[in-house]
Amino acid sequence: MDIVCEEREDAACFRLAGRLDAEAAPEAERQVRRALEAGKRRLLFDVSRLDYISSAGLRVLLMALKALAPAGGRVVLCGPAPHVREIFEVSRFSTVMPIADTVEAGWLLLR
């Protein structure tokens, strides 16, 4: 799993590539927590290069959402492949996190 974080003011974009599974989830969670501790209140997850996400990966996203909700923060998912989008829809994540087609559209949703 590759994770690249791009920061902007009170926002961070995590570009995820590969498999966000039980093996990769702890590192992803560490990086997300680091961004939250640094005061980031808007998180964008670019999942366009994500091949697979397990329940452990979904828990990382849920942790971010729960941490930001009390402060009025936002989480947006961007560009999932059809098989990854299906996981977000079946798990009902698509009802609590907006899904944008592109990173650029995701930034607009975070405003």
C-alpha positions in Angstrom: 0.0 0.0 0.0 1.2 3.5 -0.9 0.0 6.5 1.0 0.8 10.1 0.0 -0.5 13.0 1.9 -0.9 16.5 0.4 -1.8 19.2 2.9 -3.6 22.5 2.3 -4.4 24.9 5.1 -6.9 22.9 7.3 -7.3 20.1 4.7 -5.4 17.0 3.7 -5.6 14.8 0.7 -4.6 11.1 1.1 -3.8 9.4 -2.1 -4.2 5.7 -1.6 -2.8 3.0 -3.9 -2.9 -0.7 -3.7 -4.7 -2.6 -0.9 -6.1 -1.0 2.2 -6.5 -4.1 4.2 -5.7 -5.3 7.8 -1.9 -5.1 7.0 -2.0 -1.6 5.7 -4.7 -0.1 7.9 -2.5 0.6 11.0 -0.2 2.8 8.9 -3.1 4.6 7.2 -4.7 5.2 10.6 -1.4 6.6 12.0 -1.1 9.1 9.1 -4.8 10.1 9.3 -4.5 10.7 13.1 -1.3 12.7 12.5 -3.3 15.0 10.2 -6.1 15.3 12.7 -3.7 16.2 15.5 -2.2 18.8 13.2 -5.6 20.5 13.0 -6.8 19.2 9.6 -10.6 19.4 9.6 -11.3 18.5 6.0 -10.0 15.2 4.6 -10.0 14.0 1.0 -9.3 10.4 0.2 -8.2 9.8 -3.4 -9.1 6.1 -3.8 -8.7 6.1 -7.6 -5.7 3.8 -7.4 -7.1 1.6 -4.6 -7.4 -2.0 -5.7 -9.2 -3.3 -2.6 -10.5 -2.1 0.7 -11.3 -4.4 3.6 -13.3 -3.8 6.7 -10.1 -2.7 8.4 -9.7 -0.1 5.8 -13.3 1.0 6.1 -12.7 1.4 9.9 -9.9 3.9 9.1 -12.3 6.1 7.1 -15.0 5.7 9.8 -12.5 6.8 12.5 -11.7 9.9 10.5 -15.4 10.7 10.0 -16.2 10.2 13.7 -13.2 12.3 14.8 -14.2 15.2 12.6 -18.0 15.2 13.1 -18.1 17.0 16.4 -16.0 19.8 15.0 -18.1 20.1 11.8 -15.3 18.6 9.7 -15.8 16.7 6.5 -14.5 13.6 4.7 -14.9 13.1 0.9 -13.9 10.0 -1.1 -12.7 10.5 -4.7 -12.6 8.5 -7.9 -13.2 4.9 -6.8 -13.1 2.2 -9.4 -16.4 0.4 -9.9 -15.5 -2.6 -7.7 -14.3 -0.3 -4.9 -17.4 2.0 -5.2 -19.6 -1.1 -4.8 -17.9 -1.8 -1.5 -18.7 1.7 -0.3 -22.3 1.3 -1.5 -22.9 -2.1 0.0 -21.3 -1.0 3.3 -23.5 2.2 3.1 -20.4 4.5 3.4 -21.8 6.3 0.4 -24.6 7.5 2.6 -22.3 9.2 5.1 -19.4 10.3 3.0 -19.8 12.1 -0.4 -18.1 10.4 -3.3 -16.7 12.6 -6.0 -15.6 11.4 -9.5 -12.3 13.3 -9.4 -10.0 14.9 -6.8 -10.8 18.4 -8.2 -14.5 17.7 -7.6 -13.7 16.4 -4.2 -12.0 19.6 -3.2 -15.1 21.5 -4.2 -17.3 19.3 -2.0 -15.0 20.0 1.0 -15.7 23.8 0.8 
